[in-house]
Amino acid sequence: IGAATSFASPTPTLLPNPTIETSPTLTPTPIPLGINEFLPNPVEGVDWVELYSEVDTDISGYVLDDVGTITDMSVIPAGTFIGPSTSRYLTVTVGDRLNLAGDTIYLYTPAQALLIESATYSPNPGADISIGKDPDGTLPFANCTTASQGASNNGLCP
């Protein structure tokens, strides 16, 4: 007759307690230089575009332009610096160049050699309603409750 077979219970393997990983909280990271806020329909005065920079940057010769025009909206004058050691904000007046029905604003390096950033809006947000980034330097753009030309948008563009 055959040999007896032993059926022992397997020894249980203890697994470590599972580690629950949570997703990290995403904090918007500002871009080093870009368009921060703009006002396409001022009640008084002219349209403006605010630039913002996290780092000291010489923006001499940089170009602001919009869609469908032959001439640049503005060429930044020589000797213009933006950043923490001067001011993180630079407001550029652009006359009546921002179209009420919507437009795209472009920021280029000198001679439009490299596109730094573009911002598109449509339709007109309303009289004296600016469009900006909140926190400063981050995306996306949103309508601001108060225009903050030359100052922080933080808390104003929900």
C-alpha positions in Angstrom: 0.0 0.0 0.0 1.3 3.4 -0.7 3.1 5.8 1.6 1.1 8.1 3.8 0.9 11.7 2.6 1.0 14.4 5.2 -1.2 17.4 4.7 0.1 20.1 6.9 -1.6 23.5 7.0 0.5 26.1 5.2 2.2 28.7 7.4 0.5 32.0 6.9 2.6 34.8 5.4 2.1 38.1 7.2 2.0 41.1 4.9 3.0 44.5 6.0 0.3 47.1 6.7 -0.5 48.8 3.4 0.8 52.3 3.0 -1.9 54.7 1.8 -0.4 57.3 -0.5 -2.2 60.6 -0.9 -1.8 62.8 -3.9 0.4 65.7 -3.3 -1.2 69.1 -3.1 -0.4 70.9 -6.3 0.9 74.4 -5.8 0.9 76.5 -9.0 4.5 77.3 -10.1 4.9 80.8 -11.5 6.6 81.0 -14.9 9.8 83.2 -14.8 8.4 85.9 -17.1 5.0 86.4 -18.7 1.7 88.2 -19.2 0.1 88.6 -15.7 -3.0 90.8 -16.3 -4.6 93.0 -19.0 -7.5 95.4 -19.3 -9.2 95.3 -22.7 -12.1 97.7 -21.9 -11.2 100.5 -19.6 -13.9 103.1 -18.7 -11.2 105.8 -18.6 -7.7 105.7 -20.1 -6.2 103.2 -22.5 -5.8 99.4 -22.7 -2.9 98.0 -20.7 -1.0 94.7 -20.3 0.9 93.9 -17.1 4.0 91.7 -17.3 5.3 89.8 -14.3 8.7 88.2 -13.6 9.9 85.9 -10.8 13.5 86.6 -11.8 15.5 89.7 -12.7 15.3 90.0 -16.5 16.4 92.5 -19.0 13.3 92.8 -21.3 14.8 95.6 -23.5 13.3 95.1 -27.0 10.7 92.5 -26.0 7.5 92.8 -28.1 3.8 92.9 -27.2 1.6 92.2 -30.2 -1.9 91.0 -31.0 -3.7 89.1 -33.7 -4.3 90.5 -37.1 -2.2 93.7 -37.0 0.8 94.7 -39.0 2.5 96.9 -36.3 3.6 95.7 -32.8 1.4 96.9 -29.9 4.5 97.9 -28.0 8.3 97.4 -28.0 9.8 97.5 -24.5 12.3 100.4 -24.3 16.0 99.8 -23.9 17.3 99.5 -20.3 14.0 98.0 -19.0 14.4 95.5 -16.2 11.7 93.5 -14.4 12.1 91.2 -11.4 12.5 91.2 -7.6 15.3 93.8 -7.5 13.3 96.4 -9.3 9.6 95.4 -9.5 8.0 92.1 -10.4 5.3 94.1 -12.3 5.6 96.3 -15.4 2.5 97.8 -16.9 2.6 98.6 -20.6 -0.1 100.9 -22.1 -1.1 99.8 -25.6 -3.6 102.4 -26.7 -6.9 101.0 -27.9 -5.3 97.8 -29.4 -7.2 95.1 -27.4 -10.3 94.2 -29.3 -13.6 94.2 -27.4 -14.9 91.1 -29.2 -11.8 89.1 -28.1 -8.1 89.0 -29.0 -4.8 87.2 -28.5 -1.9 89.0 -26.8 1.6 87.8 -27.5 4.8 88.4 -25.6 8.0 87.9 -27.7 11.7 88.2 -27.2 13.3 91.0 -29.4 12.4 91.0 -33.1 9.7 88.4 -32.3 12.4 85.7 -32.3 10.8 83.5 -29.6 7.2 83.5 -28.3 7.3 83.7 -24.5 3.6 83.5 -23.8 0.2 84.3 -25.3 -3.2 85.1 -23.7 -6.5 84.7 -25.5 -9.8 86.1 -24.3 -13.3 86.1 -25.8 -15.6 87.8 -25.4 -15.1 91.2 -23.8 -15.3 90.7 -20.0 -17.0 94.0 -19.5 -16.1 97.6 -18.6 -13.1 97.9 -16.3 -12.9 94.1 -15.8 -9.3 92.9 -16.1 -8.2 89.4 -16.9 -5.3 88.1 -14.8 -3.5 85.2 -13.1 -4.1 84.3 -9.5 -1.7 83.7 -7.9 0.6 86.0 -9.9 2.5 84.3 -12.7 0.5 81.1 -12.8 -2.2 79.8 -15.1 -5.1 79.9 -15.9 -6.3 83.4 -16.6 -9.6 84.5 -15.0 -11.7 87.6 -14.8 -10.5 89.7 -11.8 -12.9 91.3 -9.3 -10.6 94.4 -9.2 -8.0 95.5 -11.7 -4.6 95.6 -9.9 -2.5 97.3 -12.5 1.2 97.2 -11.3 0.5 95.2 -8.2 -0.3 91.7 -7.1 -3.5 89.9 -8.4 -3.5 87.4 -5.5 -7.0 86.9 -4.3 -8.5 89.1 -7.0 -8.9 86.7 -10.0 -10.8 83.7 -8.6 
